[in-house]
Amino acid sequence: MSEAFVKTLKRDYTSTVILPEADTILALLPEWLDDYCEVHPNSGLKFRSPREFLRLSA
């Protein structure tokens, strides 16, 4: 599961911006994680974001 998450993070977030240094990545990471959890569709969750899936499952 974690390998799939890292692959998605690399493919959908880090590859879309120029990342000159680690500080830039660390500054953007919280925003990316929030987007992933709130917006990003996940095929394993019926194409819902993780938080949307949890809200609908409750």
C-alpha positions as CSV (number, residue, x, y, z in Angstrom):
1,M,0.0,0.0,0.0
2,S,2.8,2.5,0.9
3,E,4.6,1.7,-2.4
4,A,1.5,2.5,-4.3
5,F,1.1,5.8,-2.4
6,V,4.7,6.8,-3.1
7,K,4.3,5.9,-6.8
8,T,1.2,8.1,-7.0
9,L,2.9,10.9,-5.2
10,K,5.8,10.8,-7.6
11,R,3.7,10.5,-10.7
12,D,0.9,13.0,-9.9
13,Y,2.7,15.6,-7.8
14,T,6.5,15.7,-8.0
15,S,6.7,15.1,-11.7
16,T,4.4,18.1,-12.4
17,V,6.6,20.9,-10.9
18,I,10.3,21.8,-11.1
19,L,11.8,20.8,-7.8
20,P,15.2,22.5,-7.5
21,E,16.0,21.4,-3.9
22,A,14.7,19.3,-1.0
23,D,13.4,22.4,0.9
24,T,11.0,23.1,-2.0
25,I,9.7,19.6,-1.8
26,L,9.3,19.7,2.0
27,A,7.4,23.0,1.7
28,L,5.0,21.6,-0.9
29,L,4.5,18.2,0.7
30,P,1.7,19.2,3.2
31,E,-0.3,20.7,0.3
32,W,0.2,17.6,-1.8
33,L,-0.8,15.3,1.0
34,D,-3.9,17.3,1.7
35,D,-4.9,17.2,-2.0
36,Y,-4.2,13.5,-2.1
37,C,-6.5,12.8,0.9
38,E,-9.3,15.2,-0.1
39,V,-9.4,15.3,-3.9
40,H,-7.3,12.6,-5.6
41,P,-9.5,9.7,-6.8
42,N,-8.3,6.2,-5.9
43,S,-9.3,3.2,-7.9
44,G,-9.2,1.0,-4.9
45,L,-11.7,3.2,-3.2
46,K,-14.3,3.3,-6.0
47,F,-12.6,6.4,-7.5
48,R,-13.1,8.5,-4.4
49,S,-10.5,10.3,-2.3
50,P,-9.5,8.6,0.9
51,R,-11.3,11.1,3.1
52,E,-14.4,11.0,0.9
53,F,-14.5,7.2,1.1
54,L,-14.2,7.3,4.9
55,R,-17.0,9.9,5.1
56,L,-19.3,7.9,2.9
57,S,-18.5,4.6,4.8
58,A,-19.3,6.0,8.2
